[in-house]
């Protein structure tokens, strides 16, 4: 609790997601903010994590697509990619930590795009 008050008074809460890389035209084009995943062969725990993503993306109208072509073309080894027309914003594993990070960065990116810059408070 003490840390919370300390950070509220002295902290600088700045969040911004940086574009990680461009996507070549051969790998596909993506106009809107989307999340891609690699395989429909998932373990039971991965299905649960994908269900979390499915729920959050449906509420926010973010497409969740299966697309092995992008992963093969770019050489990405992780299970999930957050991208749009500008390029790849993040890559994530389909586990609890990866999904937590994806959902957090998705929220930050949506706010960031709505303001045109990062979010600060």
C-alpha positions as CSV (number, residue, x, y, z in Angstrom):
1,X,0.0,0.0,0.0
2,X,2.9,2.4,0.8
3,X,4.4,1.7,-2.7
4,X,1.1,2.6,-4.3
5,X,0.9,6.0,-2.6
6,X,4.6,6.6,-3.3
7,X,4.1,5.9,-7.0
8,X,1.0,8.0,-7.2
9,X,2.8,11.0,-5.8
10,X,6.3,10.6,-7.4
11,X,5.7,8.1,-10.2
12,X,5.4,8.8,-13.8
13,X,2.8,6.4,-15.3
14,X,3.6,6.4,-19.0
15,X,2.7,3.5,-21.2
16,X,3.3,3.2,-24.9
17,X,3.7,0.1,-27.1
18,X,6.4,0.4,-29.7
19,X,6.1,-1.1,-33.2
20,X,8.4,-4.1,-33.3
21,X,8.7,-4.7,-37.1
22,X,7.1,-4.1,-40.5
23,X,5.4,-6.8,-42.4
24,X,6.5,-7.4,-46.0
25,X,3.6,-7.6,-48.6
26,X,4.5,-11.2,-49.3
27,X,3.5,-12.1,-45.8
28,X,0.0,-10.5,-46.1
29,X,-1.7,-7.3,-45.4
30,X,-3.7,-6.5,-42.3
31,X,-5.8,-3.3,-42.3
32,X,-7.2,-3.4,-38.8
33,X,-5.8,-4.2,-35.4
34,X,-5.9,-8.0,-35.2
35,X,-4.5,-10.9,-33.2
36,X,-3.2,-14.0,-35.1
37,X,-2.5,-17.4,-33.8
38,X,-0.7,-20.3,-35.3
39,X,-2.4,-23.6,-34.8
40,X,-5.8,-25.2,-34.1
41,X,-4.0,-28.2,-32.5
42,X,-4.0,-26.9,-28.9
43,X,-3.6,-28.5,-25.5
44,X,-6.4,-28.1,-22.9
45,X,-4.6,-25.3,-21.1
46,X,-4.0,-23.5,-24.4
47,X,-7.7,-23.7,-25.3
48,X,-8.5,-22.1,-22.0
49,X,-6.0,-19.3,-22.7
50,X,-7.4,-18.8,-26.2
51,X,-10.9,-18.6,-24.8
52,X,-9.8,-15.7,-22.6
53,X,-8.5,-14.0,-25.7
54,X,-11.6,-14.8,-27.7
55,X,-13.8,-13.2,-25.0
56,X,-11.8,-10.0,-24.7
57,X,-11.4,-9.6,-28.5
58,X,-15.1,-10.1,-29.1
59,X,-16.0,-7.4,-26.6
60,X,-13.5,-5.0,-28.3
61,X,-14.4,-6.1,-31.9
62,X,-10.8,-7.2,-32.5
63,X,-10.4,-10.0,-35.1
64,X,-8.8,-13.2,-33.8
65,X,-7.6,-15.1,-36.8
66,X,-5.7,-18.3,-37.5
67,X,-2.9,-17.6,-40.0
68,X,0.0,-20.0,-40.4
69,X,1.2,-18.1,-43.5
70,X,2.4,-15.1,-41.6
71,X,4.3,-17.2,-39.0
72,X,6.0,-19.2,-41.8
73,X,6.8,-16.1,-43.8
74,X,8.2,-14.0,-40.9
75,X,9.8,-16.9,-39.0
76,X,8.0,-16.0,-35.7
77,X,8.2,-18.9,-33.3
78,X,5.7,-17.6,-30.7
79,X,2.1,-18.5,-30.8
80,X,0.3,-15.1,-31.0
81,X,0.9,-11.9,-32.9
82,X,-0.6,-8.5,-32.3
83,X,-0.5,-6.5,-35.6
84,X,-2.2,-4.0,-37.9
85,X,-1.4,-2.1,-41.1
86,X,1.7,-0.5,-39.6
87,X,3.2,-3.9,-38.7
88,X,3.8,-6.2,-35.7
89,X,3.2,-4.7,-32.3
90,X,4.0,-7.8,-30.2
91,X,4.5,-11.5,-30.2
92,X,3.4,-13.8,-27.3
93,X,3.3,-17.4,-26.1
94,X,0.0,-19.0,-25.6
95,X,0.4,-19.5,-21.9
96,X,-0.8,-17.5,-18.8
97,X,2.0,-15.0,-18.8
98,X,1.9,-14.4,-22.6
99,X,-1.9,-14.0,-22.6
100,X,-1.8,-11.6,-19.7
101,X,0.9,-9.5,-21.5
102,X,-1.1,-9.6,-24.8
103,X,-4.3,-8.5,-23.2
104,X,-2.6,-5.7,-21.3
105,X,-0.7,-4.5,-24.3
106,X,-3.9,-4.7,-26.4
107,X,-5.6,-2.3,-24.0
108,X,-2.7,0.1,-24.0
109,X,-2.4,0.0,-27.8
110,X,-6.1,0.7,-28.3
111,X,-5.8,3.7,-26.0
112,X,-2.6,4.8,-27.6
113,X,-4.1,4.7,-31.1
114,X,-7.1,6.6,-29.9
115,X,-4.9,9.4,-28.6
116,X,-2.2,9.2,-31.3
117,X,0.6,9.1,-28.6
118,X,1.2,7.2,-25.5
119,X,-1.0,7.4,-22.4
120,X,0.3,9.4,-19.4
121,X,-1.2,10.4,-16.2
